[in-house]
Structures are given as structure tokens and as C-alpha cells.
Amino acid sequence: MPGLDPRVAVHKLAVHPSIRPVKQSQRRFRPKLVLEIEKEVDKLIAANFIREVKYSSWIANIVPIKKETGQIRVCVDFRNLNKACPKDDFPLPITELMVDTTMGHEALSFMDGSSDYNQIRMDPKDEELTAFRTPKGIFCYKVMPFRLKNAGATYQRAMQNIFDDFLHKRVECYVDDLVVKTKQSVRATVTVSAQNEPVKVCIRRHLGQIPGIHRPSQRD
């Protein structure tokens, strides 16, 4: 997955030097669950999201969470690492104001980021701080993972940089949720597409591909 250009955003950790690294005690899992965990780890390796690491001073455990589909999502217990990092106070948008700015618009195109936080790379110097233990070995993240402190602030800052010329005019963004708006009727498809072309160019420049747009169905 290409992800965001590192010149736009990378996630950095500011671990306080006075805090000692923590290696969490190893957890045990049922044999059947181990097989499911290994499959999910293989997917992360194939996506180039993680890499193997040795001699890491920080090691967290994985937390398998069952989805509604019955499959599992492999999360990481970053509580110790998060406590060692200061809060990034980059402001998130106020949802009430975002609702106000969409008033009077005829067409709203809603987009949700694919793989969300994983689109942003970790600073190479901080990758090994995210090390976690699995049945297949110890790995660390090359991309920004979920549940890591300040990930939301880093994502919002990236969106602010990308869409700065369009925010509160044609675009509203709350972390990974994006709304492109126009005052033209949804029936005027050609006009709407032409008006939003600068936004599409902006997305293409930073993400490499443009999301597909379709008319909502009766069930949408």
C-alpha cells in the first residue's frame, strides 16, 4: 500500500528519557486462537505494515479482538508506551461547527480513509519502540498503528496540510472521515464533478489514486 508521502506526515514518538522501557510479560493463547493470530500477522507482513525486530527495549503484547464477522483483529497493548509519551494537543474539529458549515449544500460526498492510520508511516527512528510479541516472533510497526497515543492528532494534522485550501469551503474533515460538499443539485452530476475537480486533484497528488464516486442506492 503506497500510503501518504512522508513529506506530508510521519508519526513520531516523544518518549520521555526518564522513563524506563517496559517489556510486558508474555501472554498465553488457546491453540486455535494462535492459528488465527498467525494468519493476521501474515497479512500485516504481506501488507508491509510490520517487520521483524530483535533486541528491542520496549515489547508489548497483542490483544486479539473478535469482529462481528467472527474473525479477529490483532491489536497491540500500547498502554506502557503511551504513558511514556506526552499528549499532542493539535486541535480536532468541533463537530457542531462542521455541521453548521454543511447547511445549504445540496450534495455531500462522504469518504472514509482506507486502512486509516496505516496510511501514515512511522518515523524510522521510532519504529522499534512499537515492538510487540506474537507467536511468530517479535515485530514492530513501519506504519502508524491503531491505539498508539497521538495517532489521531497526527492524522488530523496530515489532512489539514493536504486540504488546507479547501477546508470549510468545499471539504470538511474529522480525522479519517471526509465530506466533499457542493451547493449544486445531485442531479447535476457533470457540474458537481467539475466543481470538485480541484479536490480530486489534491487527493490524487497525495494518495496516488482517486476514490470511486457513485450515485447512492435506495438502501444508502
N, C-alpha and C positions, 0 to 999 in steps of 0.2 A: 504494500500500500504506500503510495507516494507521500501522503501527509502534507503538512504545511512546510513551506520553506523555512529553514532555521533562522533566516534573516528576519522573518516576521515574528517568530516566537520560539523559545525553548523554555523548558521548565527547570528552574534552578532551586536547589535546596540550600538554605542558610542555617545549617546545623550549628548550634551554639558550641563553641570549642570547649566549654567547661563541662559539657555533658558526656558521660562515658557511653560508648556504644553498647548496645544490648543484643545478645543472641538469645532468642526465645527458645524455651525447652521444646524438644521435638514432640509433635502430636501423633497419635496413632489413629488409623482409619481402618474401617472394615475392608476385607479383601476386594469385595465387589466395588466399593467406592474408590479404592485405589486405582482400579482399571479405568473408571470414568475420569478420575483426576488426570491420569496419564494421557488420555485422549485429548483433554482440554489443553494440557501443557504442550502436546504435539502441535495443536492448532496455533498456539501462541508462537512456537518456534517457527512454524511454516509461514506465519504472517510477518516474521522478522520483528516481532514485538519484544522478544526477550532473548538473552544469550546466557550461556553457562558462565559461572564465575567461581573462582577459588580464593580462599583466604580472606573472605570478606569479614570486616569487623562488626557489621550490622547484619543480622539474619532474622527475618520474620517468618511466621508460619502462614500457610494458606488456610483459607476458610471457604470450604465448598458450600455454595448456596443453591438450593434446588429451585429451578424455574417452574412456572406454571405448566410448561410442556413436559415436565418430568426430568429434563436434562439438568445438568449442574453448571453453575458459573463459578470459576475459580477466582476468588478474591484474596487479598492479602491483608493480614492484620498489621497495619502500619501504626498502631497506637503509640508504640515507644518512639518511633522515628518522628511522628507528628508532634509529640510533646517536646522534642528537641528543636523544633523549628518555630520561629516567630510567625505571627499572622501577617499575611499580606492584605493590607487594608484597601486594595483597589476597589472602588465602589461598584456595586452591582446596580443595574437599573431599578427604578421604583415601578413596580408593575402597574399601579394605578395611573401613573403618568403615561405609561406606554399605551394603556387602554384609551386614554383621552386623545392621544395623537393619532389613533386609527379611526376616530369618529369622522364620518362623512366620506369615507373611502368605499367605493363600490366593489372592488375586487381585492382580496387578500390571498397571497400565496404563502402557505406555511411550509417550512422546511426544517428538517431535523438532521443534525450532523451525523454522518455515518461513522461508526466507531468512536464518535465523540472525542474524548480526551486523548485517545490513542493516536489522533492525527498530529499531536504535538510531540516533538522529540524531547527526551531528557537531555540536559547538559551532560556531555560525555564524562565530565569530572564527577558528576553526582550519580551516575548510573549504578555503581556498585553499592551505594547506600540503600538502594531499594531491594537488595538481595533477599530471596525467600527460599524456603526449603520445600522440596517436593519429593515424591517417591522416585523421581528420575534424576534427582540431584539438586544442586543449588543454582538458581538463576537470578538474573537481575533484569530490570526493565530498560529497554532502549527508547521506549516512548513513555509518555506521561500516563501512569495508571490511575484507575479509579481509587477513591478512598485515601489518596495522598493529599496532605494538607496544602492548601492554596491552589489546588488544581483548577478550581472554578474561577479564581481570580486570574490565573494565567490564561485560561481560555477566553474569558471576557475581554482581557486586555488585547489578545490577538484579534478578536472580532472588531474591537474598537479601532485598531490600526488598519484593518482591511477595509472596513466600511465607513471610515470616518467622514467621507464626503457625502454619504447617503443617509446616515443615521438621523432619525427624527424628520426626515424628508420623504424618502422612499423606502427606508428599511428600519425595522425595529429588531433588536437582538437581545435576548436574555440567555447568556451563556451559549448553549448549543441549539437553542430554538430561535429560528429566524422567520420574520414576516416581511415579505415584499408587498407593498401596497400601491394602489393606483385609484384615482377617482373616476376612471373610465368604467363603463359598464362591462361586466364579464362577457357580454355578447360581442364586444368589440375586441376580439382576440388579437387581431393584427395590430391594432393601436396599442393595446396593453403590452404586447411583446416588444414593440418598437420603443415604448417609453421605458421599459425595464432593461433594454439592451445594455446600458452602461453598468447596471448592477451585475448582469450576466458576464460581461467582460471582466469585471472586477473579480468575480468568483473564479472564472477560468484562469486568470492570471496567477492567482494564489493557490488554487486547488488542482489545476490541471484538467478538470473536466466539469461540465455543467450538469446540474441535476435535470432530469426529465420533468416536463410540466404537462399535466393532463386535466381535462375538464372533470370536476367532481361527479361521481356516480350518484344514483339515488340513495345509496346507503352511506355515502360520505357525510 
